[in-house]
Structures are given as structure tokens and as C-alpha cells.
Amino acid sequence: MSPALAVRPSFSGREQPPPPLQGVSLHRRPRAATRTLAHLSPEIILHFMECLPDIATLKSVIRLNKRFYEIFNTHRKGAVLLSVLSNELGEDLSLHAIVVHQVEKLGLALPAFDEVSLDGIDAAVDNLRKVRDQVVGLQGSSVRHWSFEISIQDADRMSILAKKISQLSIAFEKDCRTGMSLEFYPLQDSVRYRPITKAEMTRIKQSMYMFQIFCLFCKNSYLDIKLDDDHLQVDRQTLAACVHKISHLQNRLASQFLAPWELYQVISLQAWFRRASRDLGLTFFTENEWYLSERITPFILAQGIDTMHMGICTLDDKKRHGAYDATTILKLKASTHAAHGLGMILSRGDRDGWARTAPGTFEDYKPFLPQKDDEGYRQWRFISTRAATPGPLGAAAPAYDMMGVTEGMLDTWSAALWDSRRWFEMRRTIDERMHPDPWNRITWHWDAFHVGWRSALDFDMLDGVGHRDGIRTFIVRWIKVLFGRG
């Protein structure tokens, strides 16, 4: 130790600390840096924003500081929003969310069936596919180089929709596990034994996004049903053309926009929406009321995720009262419209439709997802091969036509829980004759295609049902059951 720093004894014999160095104060700390996050370069601040977890946090950050707000608005705002959305939704759902946004923003919607030709259907589906291909083509590249912009309002809407889909998927999972709207014991036993996996939950959410795409695309898909010149019966030529257009649309969608197994998942989801919202299966319905219900239900389904969320996930008493009133208004509005075709579009169609053809190879299809979905394809091929197995007279044997037998109960057959192990867990509890009956406690079986046509062709409901006696009483009673108020 330097002699100057050596500890000196005091006159009392105690040790004393060394004297301070010349020009150095032991009590003064170095001056703290005055630069804060707001003083960093715009590039660093933008990178910080792109790493935020969700849109709500981003909105809080840009409101926190005036400079943050200015940098956000004068630089690559769209890139920041898309990055944060990707953080919030994850890669598995970002593609679906952006396609939904683009379809809504561009107003891609099929005209009513009396206004569209087969070529028009082809062109409309091709436009859908182009939007999907554009978004997929941008994946893997930096969002800074993406060719379309979104606003903070767009991102906020996408974030809110994602939250609603997340809540609906939780409700779906709970329904499968506890049987809130059905009593299908093989599925319940499977889910209790092996909880729904993350991959299955992702499929459920993806199906909800695709359901929203269908709702936007088919919002104007009213059926073309006219009377003949004598106004005594339905014009058969017009009717046949409308049936053919629906079949053509289904085939085009299943071959050009998404794969058959993905369409099955959307069909299964709308089947669950029907039961979860208690629109079907009410034990006090008469046969005429069943058809009246189906006359209105597709219009309600076509309102999309917002309406499904309002009817299924609204728990607060005050909000539920508002949802009650809003749903009543929607149903009364539906009663004044011509029959809507969404229920028929999201079905297996007629007996010679898209769902009855023998499965091809994976390369024969154009899935919505860019990744190769081996599990989905393998499971769909297994089911479809059994459904196409010829019976004694050349028809599909009932015991093997599983998807035909379960026409209205597809979600209970793992179409949304697309997992081959779960299928076998359920299937092994039932023999080939469908015994024991897995539906003995399910209230209602539904065939959206044939029952939909039976309802649409009801002579008294061709132009709407608002004129029918007791329609308001029927709808109010229906809504009371829906919201547990009756």
C-alpha cells in the first residue's frame, strides 16, 4: 500500500482512515445519465414498439409520450402494428386474422344467388384465394416490406376479434368436456381422459376465423326461390339452378380456397354455434317451429363471430339484457328477409356433392394453411374412405357412412378436435351398428342442407315470415329460452 494511503494511528492509539485524495470527493457520486427511453433514436424506439406483446400495450405506450406518438405516426406504422399483432396472436393465427381483415376491408362478398352466375361464383372464390395467397406470400419476409397498411383502428378491431375467438374457444372446450349443450359421452370421456391439446385448440380458433371469412363472403347469399307464372307453386327451373349454384360454390370452395378437412371443421363449428346458442333442440318446439327456426337461424349465423360471442359468452346481467334486446331485433329482422343460404353452404350438401367423393392425394387439394397438414389430411381420408365404402346395393353402407350418420353432429366426431387418437378413443366405445346409441340424450339431430331447403320452400315463408301469425311471440319465447329468462 502506498504510504500516502496507509492507515495512520491516532493519538489515542486507534486507527484512522486515510485522507481523501486530492481533488476527489468521497461523498459525490458521478452525475446520472439524463437520457431516457424517449431520447433514443427513432429506429430503436420503433424496434422496442415492435416487440410489445399486444395492441393494448402498444396503445398505452404511444399515449405515454408525445415523441413516441410522433415516431409511431411518422414512420412505418403498419409494420409496427403487424409485428405486435403477430406477437399477440401467434404465427398459427396471424394468417387467418389478416385474411379476415382483408376480406372485410376489400368488401369481398358473393352476391345473392339470383344475381350471380356460375362464372361469377368462380371469380368470387378466386378473389378470396388471391387474398389468401397474397398474405401467405408475405410470410417469411419482414413486415416492413409488406405491401398493405393497417391503421390502429384496424389493429384494434383484429385484437378484439382475437379475444372474442379465444373466449369462444374456451366455451367450446368446456362444452366438449362438460356437455353444456350436448350429452355425447364418447367425446366427453376422451376429453376428460386426455385434455384438449394446444394443437386442437389452435384448430378450433382457426376454424372460427374461417367461419368469420364465410360469414363475410356469404352475407348476401339469399336463396333464389320464385313462384311460377301462375303463382301457384315454386318455379322448378329457378330452384334447380339455385341448388346447382350452391353445390358448385361448395365444390369450388373445397377445391380452390381451402381443403375438404378444413371445410369440415368450419361445418362442425357452426353446428356447435347452433346448439351452444340454444337456437335448436328446444323441447317445446313443434315441427312447424323447427322449420321456422331454421328459416331464421342462417341469417343469425351470417352475422358472424361478434353475434355468436354476444349470445354465448355474455355473462354480465346488464350486458346480457342488452344482448337479449339485440338478438330479438336481429331475429325480427331475419323474419322479414328471404331465406339465407349460409346453413346450406356450410353443410355436406346433396348426395352427389363435394363430401361424397372418394379422397385423393394431399397434392390434389389447396389447403388454406401453407404448412402441410398431415394430421388433418390423414384423419379426413380415414373418415371419407369409410363414408365412400359401397354397400350392398351400391349405396354407402349406413354403418360405414359415419359422416352421413352424424350429419348434424360433426363437432362431436372430432371434426373440430382434429386428432386421430381422439377419434379412435371415441370410436372404440361404439360398435359398427352404432350401439350403444351415442345420441340417446342429445335433443336434436340437424341436417342443415335438407331441413334448410324444407324450410326455405315452405309456401307461407317464401318472402319472409314476418307476416305469420304469432311470429313475434315465437321469437320472444325463443330468446327467453336462449338467455334463460323464461
N, C-alpha and C positions, 0 to 999 in steps of 0.2 A: 504494500500500500504506500502511496506517495506520502511523504512526511507531512505535506500540507493537509492531507485528509485524515491523518492519524487521529485517533481518539485521544484527547488530552485529559489528564487528570485535573480535577478542580482543587481548590484549596481545601475543600472538605474531604478530598480523597475519592470523590465519586467521578465516574467517567462522564464526559461532556461530549455532545455530538460535534462533528467538525463544523467549522464556519462555512457559510454558503459561499459558493464560487462567485467570483467577481462578475457582476452583470447578469446573474441568474437568480430569479426569484423562485423559491421553492413553493410559494403559495399561489403562483399564477399559472393557470393551465393554458395550453395552446388554444387559440381562438377557434371556435367551432365553425364548420363549413356553413356558409349561408345559402348554398344551392339546395333546392328541394326538387321533388319529382317534377313539379311544374316547370322548372327551369331547364329540364333536359331537352335534348334535340327532338324535333317532331318525329323523326324516324324511330327513336327509342320509345317515345310515348305511344305511337301507333302500334309498335310491337307489343308493348305492355297491354294495350287495349285488346289486341287480337288473342291474347292468352286468357282473357277473362272467362269465367265459367258459364255465364248465361246472359241473356239480353237484359234482364232486370238489373244485374250488376253493372253492365255497360251503361245503362241509362243513368244510374246513380253516379257513376264516375264522371260522365260528361256534364252532369249538372253540378258537380262538386267544385269545378274550377272553370273560370271563363276561358282560359287558354286551352284547356282540354276540349272544351266545346268548339272553339275556333279551329283547332287542329283537326278534330273529327269531321267537321263540316267542309273544310277546305282541302282535305286530302282524300285518300281512297276510302271513302265512307262505306261503299258497298263491300269492299274486301274485308273491312273490319267486321261488319255485320255478318257476313257469310262465315267468317272464321269463328266468331262467337257462337253462331247457330250450330256449327259443326261440333263445337265443344259441348254445347248443351244437349244436342240430340244424339250425338254419336254417329259414326260413319254408317252404321246399319240403317239409320232412319233419315239421314240428311238427304239422300237421293229422292226418297218418296216425298219429303216435305217440300223440297224445291220444285218438284214436278207439280205438286198440288198448287203451289203458289203461281207457277207459270200458267197452268191451265185456267186458273181463276182470273189472273191478270189479263191474259190474252182473250178471255171470253170464249174458249173452245167449247162449244155446245152443239149437240146434234139437234137439228130442227124436229118439229113434230112429224110423226110418221106420214101424215097426209101432205107434207111439204118436202119430203126427201125421197130421192131415188136410190137405187142400189149403188150407182156410181157415187152419189153424194155420201152414202154411208162409207164407202171405201175411202173417199177423200178425207172425211172427218176422222176416221180411225188412223189414217196415215199421218194426219196433222198431230194427233196425240203421240204417235210413235216418234215423230220428229222432235217433239219437245223432250220426250224421254231420252232419245239418243243425244240430243244437244247437251243435256245435263250430265249424262254418263261420260260423254266425250271430254267434259271439263274436269272430271275427276282425275286425280293424279297430278294435275298441274296446280300451280299456285293460284289461290283465289284472286290475287292481284291482277291476273291476266284473264279473268273471266269476262265474257262479252256482255253480260247483262248486269244491271244495277238493281238494288233493292233499297227502299227507304227505311227509316227507323220505324215507321208505321207498319210497313210490310213485315219487318223482322218481329215486331211486337205481336202481330197477328199470328205469325208462324209459331212463336213461342207459346202463345196462349193455346193454340190448337194442339201443340205437343203436350201441354199439361192436361188438356181435356182427354186426349187419347190415352195418356198414362193412367188417368183416373178410371177411364172406361175399361182399360185392360185389366186393372186391378179388380174391378167389379166382375169382369168375365172370369178371371181366375177364381174368385170367391164363389161364383155361381157354379163353376165346374166342380169345386171341392165340396160345397155345402148343399148344392141343389136348390138355390133360391127360386129358380123358375122351372126346374125340371127334376125328375127323380130317376136318373139314369144310373143305376148302381154300378155297372162295369166301369164307366168312366170315373165315377166318384171313388171307387175302390182303388183304381190305378193312381189317381192323383194323390190320394191320402197315403198310399204306399210309397210313391215316388213323386215328390212335388214337381210342379211345372218348372222346367228348366229355363235358364236365361234365353237359350236359343228359341224355345217355344214362345216365350213372352215377346221376343223380338218379332216372330212371325205374326203374332196377334196384332201387334202395333202396326206392322207393315200392312196387314190386311185392312186395318182401319183407315190408313192413308189411301189405299187403293179404293176402298169403299167411298171415301170422300171424292176421289177423282171421278168415279162413276156417277156420283150424285151431281157433280158439276157438269159433267159431259151429257148426262141424260135428264137434266132438269126440265127440258121441254118435250120429253118423249111421250106425248099423249097419243093414245091409240087412234087409228083411223077406222072408225066404225060408222057407217052411214046406212040410212034406210033406202030401200029401192024406190023406184018412181011412184009406186002406189002407197008408199009409207006404211006398208003392212008388215014387212019383215026386213031383216038386215041384208044389205047388198052383199051377196056371196063373193062376187069378184073383188070388191074392195077389201072384204075381210080376208080372203085368201092372200091378197097382196100384202096386207099388214102382217099376217102370220109369217109369210116368207121373208119380209124385211127384218123381223125380229130374229128369225133363225139365221139370216145372212149376217146380221150385226154380231150375234153371238159367235159365229164361226170366224168372222173377221177379227174380233177382239181376241179370241183364243189362239189365233194363228199369227197375228201381227203385233198386238200390243202387249200381251202377257201370255204366260204358258197356262195350259189347262189346269195344272195343280194350283197355280196362283188364283185362277178364277174360282176354283172350288173353295179356296179359303175365303174369298170375298162372299161367296154364296152362303157359306156356313156362318159368317159373321152377321149377315143381315137376318138369317134365321134366328140367331140369338137376340139381335135387336128387337125382333118381333116379340119374343117371349119375355125378355127382360123388361120391356116397357109394358107388358101385360096387354098388348093390343089383341092377342089371340088367346084362345084357351079359356075364356071366361065361361064358367059352367052354366050361367043362366042364359047364354046366347041360344036363340032359336036358329034353325037352319037359315032362314032369311037374313038374320042378323049376322051370321058368319059371312055371307056373301056381301052384305052391306059393309062389314068391317074391312073386307079385302078391297072393296071399292074405294075406300079412303086411305088404307094403310100405305100403299106405294107412294102416294103423294107426300105423306108424312116422312117416310124413309128418305125421299128425294131431297128433303131439307138439309140432310147431312149431319155431320158429327155434332154441330152446335145443338141441334134439336135433340139428338139422341142423348147427349150429355145432360141437357136440361131435364129430360124425362127420367133418366136413370140415376144420375149422380147428385141431384138436388136434394139435400137433406135438411137444410135450414128451413124452419117453418115459414118465415116471411118470404124467403125466396121461392119456396115450394108453392105458396099461394100465387105468386106471380107466374110460375111455370104452369100452374093449373089453368090460369086465365089464358096464357099464351097458347097452350096446347088446344084449348077449347076453340080459340079463334082459328087456329090452323085447320082443325078438323071441320069446322063450319065452312072455311074457305075451300077445303078439299071437296066438300059435298056439292059445290057449285061447278066444279070442273069436269071435263071429260075424263074417262078412265086413264090413269097413268100406267106406263109400261115398265117401270123400273123393276117391279116384282117379277115380271116375266123375263126380263133381260138377265137378272141375277137368279137364274134357275137352270136346271139341266135341260130345259127346253122340251121340244117334242121328241117322239121316239126315234126319229132319224136325225137328231140334232148332234151338236158338237160333242156331247158327253157319251154318245153311244158308239163311237168309232173305236176300232182297235188301236192301242197305243203304238206310236212309232219310236224311233230312237231319240235321244236327247237333242241331237242336232237338227231334228225336224221342227223344233219349236223355237220361239223367240221369247224367252223369259223377260220379265220386267227387270229383274235383278241381273247385273252384269256378271256376278260370280256364278260358277257352275253349282247348281243346287242339286247335288246328288241325292240327298236325303229326300227332298220333296219329290223329285222325279221317280225315285225307286218306290216310294210309298204309293204315289199315284198310279204307277204302272201296275203294281200288285193289285190294287183295287179295281182298276179299269179292266185288267185282263180277266179277273173273275166276273166282272159285270158283263163282259162280252162273250163269256163261255156259252156255246149253243146248248139249248135244251132239247127235249125230246122231239119237239115239232119245229125246230129251227129258231124258236124264240129263246130269249135268255132264261135260264132256269131260275125260278124265284129264289131258291136258296143261295144262288151264286150272284144274283143281281143285287149285291149289297147296297150299292148306291141308289138303286131304284127303290128298294125296300125302305131305305132311310131318306127318301126324297126330301122331307121337310125337317129332318133331324140331323143334318150333316155335321153340325158342330159337335154333336155327341159322338160322332165317329172319327174324331181326331183330324178333321179337315183343317181346323184352325190350330189344333195342337198337333202339328205335323211331325210325328215322331213314330218311327216304325216299331220301336219297342212297346210304346203305349198301345198301339193298335193291337199287337198280339196279346198284351196283358188283358185288354178288353175282350178280344175275340175268343180267347180260350175259355171264357166263362159261359159261352153260348154255343150250342151245337148247331149243325147245319140247318136244322129245321127251325131255328130261331127260338129254341126253348132253353131255359125259361124265357118268357117274354120280357125283354128289357124295357118295354114301354108300358108295362101294366099300370103304372102310376103316373104316366105322362098324360096331361089333359087333352092335348090336341096334336094331331099329325097334320102337316101342311104341305100342300103341293102348289107352289106359287104359280106355276105355269097354267095348269088346268083349272084350278079354282079361280085364278085370276081371270081367265077367259070366261068361265061360267058367270062370274060377277059382272065383267065388262059387257057381256051380251044380254044381260037382263034387260028386257024390253023397257021396263019402267025406269031404268037408270042410264040410258044411253047418253043423255045430255046432262047428266048430273043427278044428284039425289037430294038437292036442297028443297025440291018441291014435295018430297014424300012426306006423308003424314007421320008425325012423331019423330022426325029426324033429329030435331034439337033435343028432345027428351032422351033419345037413344044416345046421342053424343055426350050429353051432360052426365048420364048414368055411367057411360064408358069411362069418362075422365075421372069420375069419383072413384071408380074401382082402381084406375091407374094410379091415383095419388092416395089411395087408402082413405078416402073421405066418405065412403058410402058403405 
